[in-house]
Amino acid sequence: MKQLSDSKIYEQELQYWPYIKSWKKVLNYLVKNTPRNGTLIDIMCGPGYLLGKIAQKRKDLSLYGVDIDKRYISFSKKKYPKINFTIGNVLTYKSKQLYDVVICTGSLHHVPYEKQDKAVKNMASMVKQNGFCLISDCLMDDYDNEKQRKISAAKLGYEYLRKTIQNGAPDNVVEATIDILYNDVMMHEYKTSLKKRMPVYKKYFSKVQTIKVWPKTKTKYGDYIMICKK
Ligand SMILES: C[S@@+](CC[C@H](N)C(=O)[O-])C[C@H]1O[C@@H](n2cnc3c(N)ncnc32)[C@H](O)[C@@H]1O
């Protein structure tokens, strides 16, 4: 993730990345399915871009954002004064209330592998009984050992980069996309497979709806949206 001063660049990158499809689908889903006058919290919200768009389309909602990076939180507070932003860690954040909707988009792979279970558990604990949790993340092909993990990360990174270039991305965006591949292969970020992630969701939610957004072809790797209910 880029630094605070680069949040405009992040919005620019988003326009060329395959992730934009998932991002737009999530926005539409939330605008349509969040209950009237409901509460929605975005965990690992970054610079608050998604919450800002939801706020424009659903003025009845009470919106909350949590991120570990205080620079994002002070930036977001200024940019979206009607939204409630708080500094917090997905692993330890405790809220005084439960929410109709808890979301975490394109972010869970920033949490180290051995802590992803705890992050999902904590998010599940914030959802009202009849609410839902929406988690979108990019997943790669399954792997059994570190060599295979690196190869899966390289394959996903290559396909992601290819699509970004095909979409006409300028060089600064291509460079940032190469960084994603680097971070995934070298385990500075922690993308996993559907096979490894699904049991974690099933541990904390009784219903998990899987929506594969990119690519349209039958691959295991790609951008996924999970709608999880208790
Ligand atoms: C890819 S960015 C945010 C993406 C944003 N949700 C979106 O869809 O555009 C990942 C975010 O996770 C935050 N983050 C990383 N580790 C975190 C943690 N343990 N708890 C809370 N936020 C964390 C980073 O500060 C960063 O803003």
The ligand as an ORCA input file, in Angstrom:
! r2SCAN-3c Opt
* xyz 0 1
  C      -4.677     -2.575      0.475
  S      -4.861     -1.403      1.732
  C      -6.554     -1.011      1.946
  C      -7.486     -1.336      0.907
  C      -8.851     -0.796      1.061
  N      -9.640     -1.589      1.998
  C      -9.438     -0.855     -0.339
  O     -10.233     -1.740     -0.659
  O      -9.062     -0.012     -1.136
  C      -4.559     -2.382      3.182
  C      -4.732     -1.588      4.462
  O      -4.606     -2.455      5.567
  C      -4.041     -1.697      6.624
  N      -3.527     -2.672      7.613
  C      -2.478     -3.486      7.499
  N      -2.377     -4.268      8.580
  C      -3.413     -3.936      9.403
  C      -3.859     -4.401     10.673
  N      -3.223     -5.372     11.326
  N      -4.976     -3.849     11.205
  C      -5.644     -2.852     10.567
  N      -5.255     -2.371      9.361
  C      -4.162     -2.907      8.786
  C      -2.995     -0.830      5.964
  O      -2.654      0.290      6.744
  C      -3.703     -0.465      4.661
  O      -4.406      0.741      4.776
*
